[in-house]
Amino acid sequence: MNALQKAEALIEALGYFRAFRKKTVVIKLGGSTMDDIESLDSTLADLVLMETAGMFPVLVHGGGKAIDQAMANKGLEPKKIAGRRITDSQTLEIVTNVLINETNSDIVKRIRNLGGRAIPLHSGAMQVLWGSKWFLPSEQGPIDLGHVGIVDRVDFNLISDFITAGVIPVIPSIALDANNQWLNINADTAACAVAISLKAEKLVFLSDTPGILRDRNDPSSLITSLSQKDCKDLISQKIIEAGMIPKVEACIDSLQKGVAKTHMIDGRQKHSLLLEIFTKQGTGTEITIN
């Protein structure tokens, strides 16, 4: 790209800079994006640029593959139902250690190395997610997944204090219950709860697919836009299944509760976050209420 093309790209982005200035964007980071260092740094650089441009990015992350690897190192086999991890006490210990001491710390350090400011929001006075035990609904009745929860409360004020000060909050997908015990929270639903609390302009899910595909083996079958009804139809047809279901359900829930727009994009694509927010064509799948 020559100097003129760069200037034209900036002019195209100018309208989006103005439209999203002082608007909150919640980004859920997951999938292969977190395992590929180049993709991860590209995404985090996007967040730093967004904050520099006057936006309020908030990052919520899981750590699925890192947790699976840590379990394998201890001779444990991960078990999931409908994309939700069964979390016994031994698994919970691994989940909290990976999310807090490894993944969260690494993300915060990388943002700071890229010139941004970031803060880990978990534990003690920095805890922002509180929840209660959750049971997976099924035709046979509720299924007990162990130490798995749902977010009941988000510390809106603490998060707001940091984003308005130009600091990017980095929030792991775990919550404390009424007894001060950890609960494993699905990262998609955690991001949804944060987005609803902050009345976010956008909720963006970064994963290792281009978006929602009619044929998951064919990237050209990408569906660029879906309504709530479309999503329910695709779930019944098993086109949307497994780990994609919590993402879609989180999108629908957030739209029904005030989040303006939701998106699913490919975190492996370099600067996919900027392409979604600051270009006309966008990327991935947008899910709308109607």
Phi and psi in degrees as GROMACS dihedral restraints (atoms count N, CA, C in turn):
[ dihedral_restraints ]
;  ai    aj    ak    al  type     phi  dphi    fc
    3     4     5     6     1   -83.5    20    10
    4     5     6     7     1   178.1    20    10
    6     7     8     9     1   -61.3    20    10
    7     8     9    10     1   -39.1    20    10
    9    10    11    12     1   -65.9    20    10
   10    11    12    13     1   -42.1    20    10
   12    13    14    15     1   -63.1    20    10
   13    14    15    16     1   -38.7    20    10
   15    16    17    18     1   -63.5    20    10
   16    17    18    19     1   -42.1    20    10
   18    19    20    21     1   -63.4    20    10
   19    20    21    22     1   -41.6    20    10
   21    22    23    24     1   -65.0    20    10
   22    23    24    25     1   -36.9    20    10
   24    25    26    27     1   -64.4    20    10
   25    26    27    28     1   -38.9    20    10
   27    28    29    30     1   -66.7    20    10
   28    29    30    31     1   -39.3    20    10
   30    31    32    33     1   -64.4    20    10
   31    32    33    34     1   -41.5    20    10
   33    34    35    36     1   -60.2    20    10
   34    35    36    37     1   -39.1    20    10
   36    37    38    39     1   -75.0    20    10
   37    38    39    40     1   -19.5    20    10
   39    40    41    42     1   -55.6    20    10
   40    41    42    43     1   -44.5    20    10
   42    43    44    45     1   -62.1    20    10
   43    44    45    46     1   -35.8    20    10
   45    46    47    48     1   -73.6    20    10
   46    47    48    49     1   -36.9    20    10
   48    49    50    51     1   -56.3    20    10
   49    50    51    52     1   -45.1    20    10
   51    52    53    54     1   -67.5    20    10
   52    53    54    55     1   -42.6    20    10
   54    55    56    57     1   -64.8    20    10
   55    56    57    58     1   -34.5    20    10
   57    58    59    60     1  -104.2    20    10
   58    59    60    61     1     3.2    20    10
   60    61    62    63     1   -60.5    20    10
   61    62    63    64     1   130.8    20    10
   63    64    65    66     1    63.9    20    10
   64    65    66    67     1    20.9    20    10
   66    67    68    69     1  -103.1    20    10
   67    68    69    70     1   143.7    20    10
   69    70    71    72     1   -89.9    20    10
   70    71    72    73     1   131.9    20    10
   72    73    74    75     1  -124.0    20    10
   73    74    75    76     1   119.1    20    10
   75    76    77    78     1   -95.8    20    10
   76    77    78    79     1   127.1    20    10
   78    79    80    81     1  -116.1    20    10
   79    80    81    82     1   125.2    20    10
   81    82    83    84     1   -99.1    20    10
   82    83    84    85     1   121.6    20    10
   84    85    86    87     1  -103.1    20    10
   85    86    87    88     1   128.7    20    10
   87    88    89    90     1  -163.3    20    10
   88    89    90    91     1  -172.5    20    10
   90    91    92    93     1    68.7    20    10
   91    92    93    94     1  -156.6    20    10
   93    94    95    96     1   -67.2    20    10
   94    95    96    97     1   -16.3    20    10
   96    97    98    99     1   -55.5    20    10
   97    98    99   100     1   -35.7    20    10
   99   100   101   102     1   -80.0    20    10
  100   101   102   103     1   -16.5    20    10
  102   103   104   105     1   -95.9    20    10
  103   104   105   106     1   -24.4    20    10
  105   106   107   108     1   -94.6    20    10
  106   107   108   109     1   109.7    20    10
  108   109   110   111     1   -59.5    20    10
  109   110   111   112     1   -39.8    20    10
  111   112   113   114     1   -64.5    20    10
  112   113   114   115     1   -44.1    20    10
  114   115   116   117     1   -65.2    20    10
  115   116   117   118     1   -40.3    20    10
  117   118   119   120     1   -62.9    20    10
  118   119   120   121     1   -48.5    20    10
  120   121   122   123     1   -64.9    20    10
  121   122   123   124     1   -35.1    20    10
  123   124   125   126     1   -62.2    20    10
  124   125   126   127     1   -45.2    20    10
  126   127   128   129     1   -64.8    20    10
  127   128   129   130     1   -43.3    20    10
  129   130   131   132     1   -68.3    20    10
  130   131   132   133     1   -32.9    20    10
  132   133   134   135     1   -64.0    20    10
  133   134   135   136     1   -37.6    20    10
  135   136   137   138     1   -59.6    20    10
  136   137   138   139     1   -42.4    20    10
  138   139   140   141     1   -63.0    20    10
  139   140   141   142     1   -41.9    20    10
  141   142   143   144     1   -63.4    20    10
  142   143   144   145     1   -41.4    20    10
  144   145   146   147     1   -64.2    20    10
  145   146   147   148     1   -43.1    20    10
  147   148   149   150     1   -57.5    20    10
  148   149   150   151     1   -45.6    20    10
  150   151   152   153     1   -65.9    20    10
  151   152   153   154     1   -40.2    20    10
  153   154   155   156     1   -62.6    20    10
  154   155   156   157     1   -32.9    20    10
  156   157   158   159     1   -80.5    20    10
  157   158   159   160     1     0.7    20    10
  159   160   161   162     1    99.8    20    10
  160   161   162   163     1     6.5    20    10
  162   163   164   165     1   -85.8    20    10
  163   164   165   166     1   168.2    20    10
  165   166   167   168     1  -116.4    20    10
  166   167   168   169     1    81.0    20    10
  168   169   170   171     1   -78.1    20    10
  169   170   171   172     1   141.5    20    10
  171   172   173   174     1  -129.8    20    10
  172   173   174   175     1   128.9    20    10
  174   175   176   177     1  -107.7    20    10
  175   176   177   178     1   125.6    20    10
  177   178   179   180     1  -115.9    20    10
  178   179   180   181     1   133.1    20    10
  180   181   182   183     1  -135.0    20    10
  181   182   183   184     1   153.7    20    10
  183   184   185   186     1  -104.5    20    10
  184   185   186   187     1  -148.4    20    10
  186   187   188   189     1  -174.4    20    10
  187   188   189   190     1    38.3    20    10
  189   190   191   192     1   -51.0    20    10
  190   191   192   193     1   -52.8    20    10
  192   193   194   195     1   -70.3    20    10
  193   194   195   196     1   -37.2    20    10
  195   196   197   198     1   -65.6    20    10
  196   197   198   199     1   -36.6    20    10
  198   199   200   201     1   -67.3    20    10
  199   200   201   202     1   -43.2    20    10
  201   202   203   204     1   -58.6    20    10
  202   203   204   205     1   -42.2    20    10
  204   205   206   207     1   -67.0    20    10
  205   206   207   208     1   -41.2    20    10
  207   208   209   210     1   -64.3    20    10
  208   209   210   211     1   -36.6    20    10
  210   211   212   213     1   -67.3    20    10
  211   212   213   214     1   -42.3    20    10
  213   214   215   216     1   -61.6    20    10
  214   215   216   217     1   -37.5    20    10
  216   217   218   219     1   -63.4    20    10
  217   218   219   220     1   -23.5    20    10
  219   220   221   222     1  -101.2    20    10
  220   221   222   223     1     9.5    20    10
  222   223   224   225     1    75.6    20    10
  223   224   225   226     1    23.4    20    10
  225   226   227   228     1  -106.5    20    10
  226   227   228   229     1   144.5    20    10
  228   229   230   231     1  -106.1    20    10
  229   230   231   232     1   122.2    20    10
  231   232   233   234     1   -61.9    20    10
  232   233   234   235     1   142.1    20    10
  234   235   236   237     1  -128.9    20    10
  235   236   237   238     1   132.2    20    10
  237   238   239   240     1  -134.3    20    10
  238   239   240   241     1   150.8    20    10
  240   241   242   243     1  -129.4    20    10
  241   242   243   244     1   122.8    20    10
  243   244   245   246     1    52.6    20    10
  244   245   246   247     1    39.9    20    10
  246   247   248   249     1    80.5    20    10
  247   248   249   250     1     3.4    20    10
  249   250   251   252     1  -108.0    20    10
  250   251   252   253     1   132.0    20    10
  252   253   254   255     1   -77.2    20    10
  253   254   255   256     1   128.0    20    10
  255   256   257   258     1   -73.4    20    10
  256   257   258   259     1   125.2    20    10
  258   259   260   261     1  -124.8    20    10
  259   260   261   262     1    95.1    20    10
  261   262   263   264     1   -83.0    20    10
  262   263   264   265     1  -178.2    20    10
  264   265   266   267     1   -62.2    20    10
  265   266   267   268     1   -39.6    20    10
  267   268   269   270     1   -67.1    20    10
  268   269   270   271     1   -41.8    20    10
  270   271   272   273     1   -65.4    20    10
  271   272   273   274     1   -40.1    20    10
  273   274   275   276     1   -60.3    20    10
  274   275   276   277     1   -40.7    20    10
  276   277   278   279     1   -60.9    20    10
  277   278   279   280     1   -41.0    20    10
  279   280   281   282     1   -67.7    20    10
  280   281   282   283     1   -44.5    20    10
  282   283   284   285     1   -57.9    20    10
  283   284   285   286     1   -50.0    20    10
  285   286   287   288     1   -65.9    20    10
  286   287   288   289     1   -39.1    20    10
  288   289   290   291     1   -65.0    20    10
  289   290   291   292     1   -45.5    20    10
  291   292   293   294     1   -64.5    20    10
  292   293   294   295     1   -47.9    20    10
  294   295   296   297     1   -65.8    20    10
  295   296   297   298     1   -45.6    20    10
  297   298   299   300     1   -82.1    20    10
  298   299   300   301     1   -53.1    20    10
  300   301   302   303     1   -85.9    20    10
  301   302   303   304     1   -19.6    20    10
  303   304   305   306     1  -112.1    20    10
  304   305   306   307     1   -69.5    20    10
  306   307   308   309     1   -64.2    20    10
  307   308   309   310     1   -51.8    20    10
  309   310   311   312     1   -62.4    20    10
  310   311   312   313     1   -46.1    20    10
  312   313   314   315     1   -61.1    20    10
  313   314   315   316     1   -40.6    20    10
  315   316   317   318     1   -66.0    20    10
  316   317   318   319     1   -42.7    20    10
  318   319   320   321     1   -63.4    20    10
  319   320   321   322     1   -45.2    20    10
  321   322   323   324     1   -60.3    20    10
  322   323   324   325     1   -44.3    20    10
  324   325   326   327     1   -62.1    20    10
  325   326   327   328     1   -41.9    20    10
  327   328   329   330     1   -66.2    20    10
  328   329   330   331     1   -40.8    20    10
  330   331   332   333     1   -61.5    20    10
  331   332   333   334     1   -43.2    20    10
  333   334   335   336     1   -65.1    20    10
  334   335   336   337     1   -38.1    20    10
  336   337   338   339     1   -65.7    20    10
  337   338   339   340     1   -25.6    20    10
  339   340   341   342     1   -85.4    20    10
  340   341   342   343     1     2.4    20    10
  342   343   344   345     1    96.9    20    10
  343   344   345   346     1     2.1    20    10
  345   346   347   348     1   -93.8    20    10
  346   347   348   349     1   174.5    20    10
  348   349   350   351     1  -114.8    20    10
  349   350   351   352     1   133.0    20    10
  351   352   353   354     1  -141.9    20    10
  352   353   354   355     1   154.2    20    10
  354   355   356   357     1  -136.1    20    10
  355   356   357   358     1   131.8    20    10
  357   358   359   360     1   -79.1    20    10
  358   359   360   361     1   123.4    20    10
  360   361   362   363     1  -109.0    20    10
  361   362   363   364     1    90.3    20    10
  363   364   365   366     1  -165.8    20    10
  364   365   366   367     1   152.1    20    10
  366   367   368   369     1    71.7    20    10
  367   368   369   370     1   140.8    20    10
  369   370   371   372     1    55.5    20    10
  370   371   372   373     1  -133.8    20    10
  372   373   374   375     1   -70.1    20    10
  373   374   375   376     1   -13.2    20    10
  375   376   377   378     1  -100.0    20    10
  376   377   378   379     1     9.6    20    10
  378   379   380   381     1   -73.4    20    10
  379   380   381   382     1   130.6    20    10
  381   382   383   384     1  -121.9    20    10
  382   383   384   385     1    -9.8    20    10
  384   385   386   387     1  -116.7    20    10
  385   386   387   388     1   127.6    20    10
  387   388   389   390     1  -124.9    20    10
  388   389   390   391     1   144.7    20    10
  390   391   392   393     1  -151.0    20    10
  391   392   393   394     1  -171.9    20    10
  393   394   395   396     1  -141.1    20    10
  394   395   396   397     1   162.4    20    10
  396   397   398   399     1   -60.2    20    10
  397   398   399   400     1   142.4    20    10
  399   400   401   402     1  -126.4    20    10
  400   401   402   403     1   141.4    20    10
  402   403   404   405     1  -114.6    20    10
  403   404   405   406     1   137.4    20    10
  405   406   407   408     1   -76.7    20    10
  406   407   408   409     1   121.2    20    10
  408   409   410   411     1   -67.1    20    10
  409   410   411   412     1   144.5    20    10
  411   412   413   414     1  -153.9    20    10
  412   413   414   415     1   166.2    20    10
  414   415   416   417     1   -64.4    20    10
  415   416   417   418     1   -25.5    20    10
  417   418   419   420     1   -88.6    20    10
  418   419   420   421     1    -2.2    20    10
  420   421   422   423     1   116.3    20    10
  421   422   423   424     1   172.1    20    10
  423   424   425   426     1   -60.7    20    10
  424   425   426   427     1   138.4    20    10
  426   427   428   429     1  -105.6    20    10
  427   428   429   430     1   126.7    20    10
  429   430   431   432     1   -82.6    20    10
  430   431   432   433     1   117.3    20    10
  432   433   434   435     1   -98.8    20    10
  433   434   435   436     1     7.9    20    10
  435   436   437   438     1    91.4    20    10
  436   437   438   439     1  -135.4    20    10
  438   439   440   441     1   -83.3    20    10
  439   440   441   442     1    59.1    20    10
  441   442   443   444     1  -115.4    20    10
  442   443   444   445     1   135.3    20    10
  444   445   446   447     1  -133.9    20    10
  445   446   447   448     1  -178.5    20    10
  447   448   449   450     1  -129.5    20    10
  448   449   450   451     1   148.1    20    10
  450   451   452   453     1   -77.0    20    10
  451   452   453   454     1   126.3    20    10
  453   454   455   456     1  -101.6    20    10
  454   455   456   457     1   -28.2    20    10
  456   457   458   459     1  -148.0    20    10
  457   458   459   460     1   139.6    20    10
  459   460   461   462     1  -121.9    20    10
  460   461   462   463     1   135.3    20    10
  462   463   464   465     1   -78.7    20    10
  463   464   465   466     1    83.6    20    10
  465   466   467   468     1   -57.0    20    10
  466   467   468   469     1   -43.2    20    10
  468   469   470   471     1   -65.3    20    10
  469   470   471   472     1   -42.4    20    10
  471   472   473   474     1   -64.9    20    10
  472   473   474   475     1   -45.3    20    10
  474   475   476   477     1   -62.0    20    10
  475   476   477   478     1   -44.8    20    10
  477   478   479   480     1   -61.0    20    10
  478   479   480   481     1   -38.7    20    10
  480   481   482   483     1   -58.1    20    10
  481   482   483   484     1   -41.6    20    10
  483   484   485   486     1   -75.1    20    10
  484   485   486   487     1   -43.4    20    10
  486   487   488   489     1   -67.3    20    10
  487   488   489   490     1   -35.1    20    10
  489   490   491   492     1   -72.7    20    10
  490   491   492   493     1   -17.3    20    10
  492   493   494   495     1   -92.2    20    10
  493   494   495   496     1     5.0    20    10
  495   496   497   498     1    81.6    20    10
  496   497   498   499     1    23.7    20    10
  498   499   500   501     1  -112.7    20    10
  499   500   501   502     1   134.5    20    10
  501   502   503   504     1   -88.4    20    10
  502   503   504   505     1   115.5    20    10
  504   505   506   507     1   -71.9    20    10
  505   506   507   508     1   137.3    20    10
  507   508   509   510     1  -121.5    20    10
  508   509   510   511     1   112.1    20    10
  510   511   512   513     1  -118.0    20    10
  511   512   513   514     1   119.0    20    10
  513   514   515   516     1   -79.0    20    10
  514   515   516   517     1   155.8    20    10
  516   517   518   519     1   -86.7    20    10
  517   518   519   520     1    61.1    20    10
  519   520   521   522     1  -135.9    20    10
  520   521   522   523     1   151.0    20    10
  522   523   524   525     1  -134.4    20    10
  523   524   525   526     1   160.4    20    10
  525   526   527   528     1  -101.0    20    10
  526   527   528   529     1   141.0    20    10
  528   529   530   531     1   -93.4    20    10
  529   530   531   532     1  -174.0    20    10
  531   532   533   534     1   -64.2    20    10
  532   533   534   535     1   -20.1    20    10
  534   535   536   537     1   -99.5    20    10
  535   536   537   538     1    14.8    20    10
  537   538   539   540     1    64.3    20    10
  538   539   540   541     1    30.8    20    10
  540   541   542   543     1  -106.3    20    10
  541   542   543   544     1   144.8    20    10
  543   544   545   546     1   -71.3    20    10
  544   545   546   547     1   145.5    20    10
  546   547   548   549     1  -126.4    20    10
  547   548   549   550     1   137.4    20    10
  549   550   551   552     1   -81.6    20    10
  550   551   552   553     1   122.3    20    10
  552   553   554   555     1  -111.8    20    10
  553   554   555   556     1   133.9    20    10
  555   556   557   558     1   -57.3    20    10
  556   557   558   559     1   128.2    20    10
  558   559   560   561     1   -63.0    20    10
  559   560   561   562     1   -31.0    20    10
  561   562   563   564     1   -66.8    20    10
  562   563   564   565     1   -44.7    20    10
  564   565   566   567     1   -72.5    20    10
  565   566   567   568     1   -29.1    20    10
  567   568   569   570     1   -65.0    20    10
  568   569   570   571     1   -44.4    20    10
  570   571   572   573     1   -62.6    20    10
  571   572   573   574     1   -38.9    20    10
  573   574   575   576     1   -61.3    20    10
  574   575   576   577     1   -45.7    20    10
  576   577   578   579     1   -62.5    20    10
  577   578   579   580     1   -40.5    20    10
  579   580   581   582     1   -65.4    20    10
  580   581   582   583     1   -44.7    20    10
  582   583   584   585     1   -61.9    20    10
  583   584   585   586     1   -41.9    20    10
  585   586   587   588     1   -64.2    20    10
  586   587   588   589     1   -45.2    20    10
  588   589   590   591     1   -60.3    20    10
  589   590   591   592     1   -39.3    20    10
  591   592   593   594     1   -88.2    20    10
  592   593   594   595     1    -2.1    20    10
  594   595   596   597     1    51.6    20    10
  595   596   597   598     1    51.8    20    10
  597   598   599   600     1   -64.0    20    10
  598   599   600   601     1   147.3    20    10
  600   601   602   603     1   -70.5    20    10
  601   602   603   604     1   -37.6    20    10
  603   604   605   606     1  -141.3    20    10
  604   605   606   607     1   146.6    20    10
  606   607   608   609     1  -122.1    20    10
  607   608   609   610     1   117.8    20    10
  609   610   611   612     1  -118.7    20    10
  610   611   612   613     1   126.8    20    10
  612   613   614   615     1  -101.9    20    10
  613   614   615   616     1   118.9    20    10
  615   616   617   618     1  -100.0    20    10
  616   617   618   619     1   120.0    20    10
  618   619   620   621     1  -139.1    20    10
  619   620   621   622     1  -160.4    20    10
  621   622   623   624     1  -108.5    20    10
  622   623   624   625     1    31.9    20    10
  624   625   626   627     1  -131.3    20    10
  625   626   627   628     1   156.7    20    10
  627   628   629   630     1   -67.2    20    10
  628   629   630   631     1   -11.5    20    10
  630   631   632   633     1   147.0    20    10
  631   632   633   634     1  -147.6    20    10
  633   634   635   636     1   -93.5    20    10
  634   635   636   637     1   124.8    20    10
  636   637   638   639     1  -109.7    20    10
  637   638   639   640     1   141.2    20    10
  639   640   641   642     1   -68.6    20    10
  640   641   642   643     1   -34.3    20    10
  642   643   644   645     1  -127.0    20    10
  643   644   645   646     1   109.6    20    10
  645   646   647   648     1   -65.4    20    10
  646   647   648   649     1   -10.3    20    10
  648   649   650   651     1   -95.0    20    10
  649   650   651   652     1     2.1    20    10
  651   652   653   654     1  -130.3    20    10
  652   653   654   655     1    98.5    20    10
  654   655   656   657     1   -58.2    20    10
  655   656   657   658     1   -24.4    20    10
  657   658   659   660     1   -73.3    20    10
  658   659   660   661     1    -8.5    20    10
  660   661   662   663     1   -90.2    20    10
  661   662   663   664     1    18.5    20    10
  663   664   665   666     1   -56.2    20    10
  664   665   666   667     1   133.9    20    10
  666   667   668   669     1   -99.5    20    10
  667   668   669   670     1   115.4    20    10
  669   670   671   672     1   -79.9    20    10
  670   671   672   673     1   -23.9    20    10
  672   673   674   675     1  -147.7    20    10
  673   674   675   676     1   137.4    20    10
  675   676   677   678     1  -138.8    20    10
  676   677   678   679     1   145.2    20    10
  678   679   680   681     1   -93.9    20    10
  679   680   681   682     1   172.2    20    10
  681   682   683   684     1   -57.8    20    10
  682   683   684   685     1   -43.8    20    10
  684   685   686   687     1   -64.1    20    10
  685   686   687   688     1   -41.6    20    10
  687   688   689   690     1   -57.3    20    10
  688   689   690   691     1   -42.3    20    10
  690   691   692   693     1   -62.8    20    10
  691   692   693   694     1   -45.4    20    10
  693   694   695   696     1   -63.0    20    10
  694   695   696   697     1   -37.9    20    10
  696   697   698   699     1   -64.2    20    10
  697   698   699   700     1   -42.6    20    10
  699   700   701   702     1   -69.6    20    10
  700   701   702   703     1   -30.1    20    10
  702   703   704   705     1   -68.6    20    10
  703   704   705   706     1   -43.3    20    10
  705   706   707   708     1   -65.2    20    10
  706   707   708   709     1   -29.6    20    10
  708   709   710   711     1   -84.8    20    10
  709   710   711   712     1    -1.9    20    10
  711   712   713   714     1    63.0    20    10
  712   713   714   715     1    22.5    20    10
  714   715   716   717     1   -77.9    20    10
  715   716   717   718     1   -39.6    20    10
  717   718   719   720     1   -97.3    20    10
  718   719   720   721     1   120.2    20    10
  720   721   722   723     1  -150.9    20    10
  721   722   723   724     1   176.1    20    10
  723   724   725   726     1    49.7    20    10
  724   725   726   727     1  -129.3    20    10
  726   727   728   729     1   -66.5    20    10
  727   728   729   730     1   -14.7    20    10
  729   730   731   732     1   -76.3    20    10
  730   731   732   733     1   -23.3    20    10
  732   733   734   735     1   -62.3    20    10
  733   734   735   736     1   -49.2    20    10
  735   736   737   738     1   -59.3    20    10
  736   737   738   739     1   -34.1    20    10
  738   739   740   741     1   -63.8    20    10
  739   740   741   742     1   -47.8    20    10
  741   742   743   744     1   -65.8    20    10
  742   743   744   745     1   -42.7    20    10
  744   745   746   747     1   -62.1    20    10
  745   746   747   748     1   -38.2    20    10
  747   748   749   750     1   -65.4    20    10
  748   749   750   751     1   -40.0    20    10
  750   751   752   753     1   -60.2    20    10
  751   752   753   754     1   -49.5    20    10
  753   754   755   756     1   -62.6    20    10
  754   755   756   757     1   -44.8    20    10
  756   757   758   759     1   -61.3    20    10
  757   758   759   760     1   -43.4    20    10
  759   760   761   762     1   -67.0    20    10
  760   761   762   763     1   -38.4    20    10
  762   763   764   765     1   -64.3    20    10
  763   764   765   766     1   -40.4    20    10
  765   766   767   768     1   -67.6    20    10
  766   767   768   769     1   -20.1    20    10
  768   769   770   771     1  -113.1    20    10
  769   770   771   772     1    21.4    20    10
  771   772   773   774     1   110.9    20    10
  772   773   774   775     1    -8.5    20    10
  774   775   776   777     1   -70.9    20    10
  775   776   777   778     1   136.0    20    10
  777   778   779   780     1   -71.1    20    10
  778   779   780   781     1   -47.1    20    10
  780   781   782   783     1  -144.5    20    10
  781   782   783   784     1   150.0    20    10
  783   784   785   786     1  -129.3    20    10
  784   785   786   787     1   147.1    20    10
  786   787   788   789     1  -142.2    20    10
  787   788   789   790     1   148.6    20    10
  789   790   791   792     1  -121.7    20    10
  790   791   792   793     1   120.5    20    10
  792   793   794   795     1  -133.8    20    10
  793   794   795   796     1   166.0    20    10
  795   796   797   798     1   -87.9    20    10
  796   797   798   799     1   109.0    20    10
  798   799   800   801     1   -70.1    20    10
  799   800   801   802     1   -14.0    20    10
  801   802   803   804     1   -78.0    20    10
  802   803   804   805     1   -19.6    20    10
  804   805   806   807     1   -77.8    20    10
  805   806   807   808     1   127.2    20    10
  807   808   809   810     1   -59.3    20    10
  808   809   810   811     1   128.2    20    10
  810   811   812   813     1    57.0    20    10
  811   812   813   814     1    33.9    20    10
  813   814   815   816     1   -61.8    20    10
  814   815   816   817     1   -30.8    20    10
  816   817   818   819     1   -65.6    20    10
  817   818   819   820     1   -43.7    20    10
  819   820   821   822     1   -67.2    20    10
  820   821   822   823     1   -37.9    20    10
  822   823   824   825     1   -62.7    20    10
  823   824   825   826     1   -36.9    20    10
  825   826   827   828     1   -70.2    20    10
  826   827   828   829     1   -42.5    20    10
  828   829   830   831     1   -87.3    20    10
  829   830   831   832     1   -35.5    20    10
  831   832   833   834     1  -112.6    20    10
  832   833   834   835     1    14.4    20    10
  834   835   836   837     1  -130.5    20    10
  835   836   837   838     1   157.7    20    10
  837   838   839   840     1   -67.1    20    10
  838   839   840   841     1   -40.7    20    10
  840   841   842   843     1   -76.9    20    10
  841   842   843   844     1   -25.7    20    10
  843   844   845   846     1    63.2    20    10
  844   845   846   847     1  -163.6    20    10
  846   847   848   849     1  -160.1    20    10
  847   848   849   850     1   162.3    20    10
  849   850   851   852     1    71.1    20    10
  850   851   852   853     1  -153.4    20    10
  852   853   854   855     1  -114.6    20    10
  853   854   855   856     1   130.0    20    10
  855   856   857   858     1  -101.2    20    10
  856   857   858   859     1   132.9    20    10
  858   859   860   861     1  -110.9    20    10
  859   860   861   862     1   127.0    20    10
  861   862   863   864     1  -118.4    20    10
  862   863   864   865     1   163.5    20    10
  864   865   866   867     1   -71.2    20    10
  865   866   867   868     1   -33.3    20    10
